Amino acid sequence: MAPHDHHDAHAHAHDHARHDHHDAHGHAHAMPNTTRAFAIATLVNLAYTLLEAGYGFWTDSLALLSDALHNFGDVLGLALAWGAASMARRAPTERHTYGWRRATLLSPLGNALLLVGFSGALGWEAVRRFSSPPEIPAMPVIVVATIGIAVNLGAAWLMRDGHGSHGHGHDLNRRGAFLHLIADAAVSLAAVLAGFGMLWFDWRWLDPATALLVAVVVAVSAFGLLRDAFEAAMDAVPRNLDQARVLAWLAEQPGVEAVHHLHVWSLGAGEIALTAHLVRPATDDHDAFLDAVVHGLDAQFGINHPTLQIEHGRACEHDRHDRAPHGAAPRG
């Protein structure tokens, strides 16, 4: 094993004093806004879900009942996201040294599983009703679904996630909530159109057809979220990052002869971690070098929680256990 640089911990901590300052005045301010947005969206959607379910039972409309059931699933999902955003604000402890940031990755996973379950239930009931669709009073369906469009679009506006360059501001937790609310607005629009079809043409089949459309929309929107949430929970490299580019950028830094053990993963909403060994024989400016690399990783890739280990030679014992793409060939 090549000797390690004992100055890297000091430089990393020195730079993180500024990084923590940024978090305290940036990320920390964003978190209360995030939890407030989740709280408003959850409570407004819960009120609308109760209204829609009441009218659905009164009119025996599967379109309204299925949308109410879907909205109730989203209320549960929003509540999960709200709780995750609140947990992410908890300070690190001796046992949980990263705090509870990972809750914002686990919440979308549970949210997506809920959506998959609801889509299956809605699809089954819709198919069952096609053989004998009941007569549905169309006007209550139109009115209630129109209210649903306004409610869901308003809540989605609260959940919008400003994606900055290189992944800055990316929040899978908010993205999951945003996608659900946009899907709900689209489904409510379909219910309005179905209501007009039943009102003007007495097309009763539109009621179960709309419910089946709900199931399809939910399943499609859930698939992408389930995939991304599962990958994040399994410490995959974030999809908006190219690890090969990060590896090449590190290898191009002044004095770096090789890069080993590169790992990139998401810590939580808006936080991307990196660990790497940098082979760098020079020993004169490690503090300044590490400061520059840390700032560069944040500016270039949105990686805001890097940990770098400096090695003076290439004979790293762990290299023999490396598998692509963790290691980089020395620069020629």
N, C-alpha and C positions, 0 to 999 in steps of 0.2 A: 504494500500500500504506500503510495507516495505521501510525503508529509503534507499535512493540511495547513492552510493559512489560518492562524489564530486571530487575525484581525478582522475576518469577515463578519463575525458575530457583532463586533462593535459597530462596524459600518452599517450593517443591516438594522441594528437597533436605533442607530443615530438617524437613519433615513425614516424609519418607522415612526419616530417622534413626529415628523411632519405628516406622515401618512395618517396617523391616528388623529392629528389635529384636523386634517381634512375630513376624516370620517365624522368627527364630533360635530363639525359645522356644516357638513354636507349630507352624508348618509344618515346621520342621526336626526337631522331636521326632516329628511325625506320620509323616515319611518313613521312618525306620527301622522303625516299626511296620508301615507299608505293605509294605516290602520283606520283612520277616519273615513277614507273612501270605502274601505271594506265594510265598515259599520253601517254607513248610509246605504250602500248598495244592498246589503243583507236585509236590513229592516224594511226598506221600501219594497224589495222583491217579496219578502214574507207577507206584507200587507196585501200586495197584489195577488199573490198565490191564493190567499184565503178568499179574496173576492172572486177570483176566477173559478175556484173549486165550488163555491156556493152557487154561482150561476150555472156551472156545469151540471151539478146535481139537480138543480131546479128545472133545467131544460133537457136533461138527459143527453147532453151533447158530448160525444166521445172526443171531438176536437178540442173542446174547452177542458174536459177532464184530463185528457192526455197532456195538454199543454200545461195544465195546473200541476200535474204529477211531475212533468219535466222541470217546471219552474221550482217545485219543491226540492227536487234533486239539486238544482242550482243553488237554492238557498242553503242546503246542507254543504255544498261545495264552497260557497262564499263564506260560510261560517268556518269551514276548515281553513280556508285561505286567511281569513281574519285572525283566527287563532294562531296560525303559523307566523303571520306578520308580527303579531304581538310577542310571540315567543322569541322571534329573531332579535328583538330589542333587549332581551335579557343579557346582562353582562357575563363574560366568561368566568368560570370558576376553576378551582384546582382540578376538579374531575372533568368538567366540560370546558376544555381550554379554548375551544373555538366558539363557545357560547351555544346558542340554539339556532344558529343560522340555517342549519340543514332542514329545519322544519319547513322552510319555504320551498324545498325540493321534494319533500315527502308529501306535502299537501296536494300538489297537482297530480301526483300518482294516485292518491285516494280519490281525488276529484274525477279523474278519467275513468277509474273503475266504476264509480257510481253512475257515470253517464252510460257506460257500456251496459250495465244492468238495466237501467231504465229504458234504453232503446230496445232491448230485447222484449221487455214486458209490453211496451207500447205497440211494437210491431205485431206481436201475437194477438193482442186484443183487437187491433184494427183488421187483421185478416179474418178473424172470427166474425166480425160484424158485417163484412161485405155481403154475406148471403142474405141478410135481412136488416138493412139499415133502418133505424127508426125515423119518424118524422121529427124534425128539429125546428124550433122557432128560430128563424135566421137572424132577426134584428139583435137579440141579446148577444149572439155570437159575434156579430159585427162590432157592436159597441165595446164589449169587453176586450176583444182582440185588439181593437184600435188603442184602447188604454194601454194594453200590453206593449205595443210598439213604442209608445212614448216612454213608458217606464224602463223598458230594456235599453233603449238607445240612451236615455239619460244616465242610467247606471253604467253603461259601457263607456260613456264619456268620462265618468269618474275613474274608470279602470284603465283608461288608455295609458300605454307604456311608451314614453318617449325613447326611441332607440337611437342613441347617439352613434357616432362613428366607432368602429372596432368593438362594438358590443357594449359600450358605456350605457348604463341605465337599463340594460336588459334584465327583466324580472319574469322568470317563468311562472311564478305564482300569480302575478297580475295578468300575464298573458292568458293563462288558463281561464281566469274569471272573465276577461274581455271576450275571448272566443265564445264562451258559453252565452254571454249576454247578446252578442251579435247574432248568434244562431237563434236565440229566443225571439229576437226582433223579426228575423226572417220567417220563423214559424208563425208568429202572430200575424204577419202580413198574409201568409198563406191561409190562415184561418179567416181573415177578413174577406179574401177573395172567395173562399169556399162559402162563406155566409151569403155573399151576393149571388153566387151560383144557386144556392138553395132558395133564396128569396125570389129571384127572377125566373128560374127555370125548374124549380122543384127537384133539383138533382140531389137526392138524399145520399147517394154514394159518395158525395164530396166530403161528408163528415168522416167516415172511416179512412177515405183516401188522404185527407189532411193529417189524420193521426199517423198513418203509415209514413207520410212524408216527414213528420216529426222524428220518427224512429230512424229514418235514413240519415237525416241531417245530424242528429245527435251522434249516431255511430261514426259518421265520417269525421266530424269535428273531434270526437274523442280519440280516434286512432292516432292522429298526429301528436296530440297532447300526451297520450299514454306512452308513445315511443320516446318522445323527448324527456318526459319525466322519469321513465325507467332508466334511460341512459344517464341522466344526471345523478340519479340515486346510485348508479353503479360506477360513479366517478369517471365517466367517459369525457373525452375532450369536448368542450362546448362546440356545437355545430357551426357557430360563427367564427371559429378559429381554425387556422391551418397549422397543425403542429410542425409540419416540415418547414414552414416559413419562420416560425419561432426559433426552431433549431438553427436554421441558416443565419438568422439575425444574430443570435447569440455567438455563433462561430465567427462572425465578422467583427465582433467587438475588439478594441485594441488589445493586443497581447494574448488573446485567446487562441490556443493551439488545438483544442478539442473540447467537445461537450459530451458529457455522459449523464445517464440517469435522469433524462428529462421527463417530467410528469406534469401534466396540466389538467386541472379539474375545477368544477364549480363548488365553491364553499356554500353558496346561498345566493339569494337575490342580489344581483349586481356585484358579486365578489368572485373573482377567479384567482385560484392559487396556482403556483408553479414551484417546483423544486428542480434543481439541476446542479451538477458538478461541472465546474469550468476549469480546464487545465490552463494555467497561466503562470509561467515561470517568473515573470517580473514581480518584484516585491516592493516597489517604491511608492505606489499610489493607490493601494487597494481601497481605502475609504472613498476617495473620489471616484474610482472606477465603479464600485458597487452602487454609489449614489446615482451615477449616470445610467447604469444598466437598469436599476429599479425604476427610475423615471421614464426611461425609454420603453420598457415593457408596458408600462401603463399607457403612455402616449400612443405607441404603435399598435398594441393589441388589446388594451383594456385589462391587462393582467395586473391587478392591484394588490396582490398578496404573494410576492415572490420570496423564496428562500434560496440563496445561492451559496454553494460551498466551493471555495477556491482550492485547487491542488497545484503543487509546484512541478509535478512530473506526470508522465503518462502511464505509469505502472500501477493503475488503480486495481486493487484486488477484485472489486466487484465487476469489473469490465468483462471478465470471462463468463459471468452469468447473464450478461446483457443479451437481450433479444431485440431485434428491430421493432419499433423505430426509436428505442430509448437512447442508443448511442450514436455518435457522429464520428465519422472518420476524421483524423487530424487534418488540418489544412496543409496543403502542399505548398 
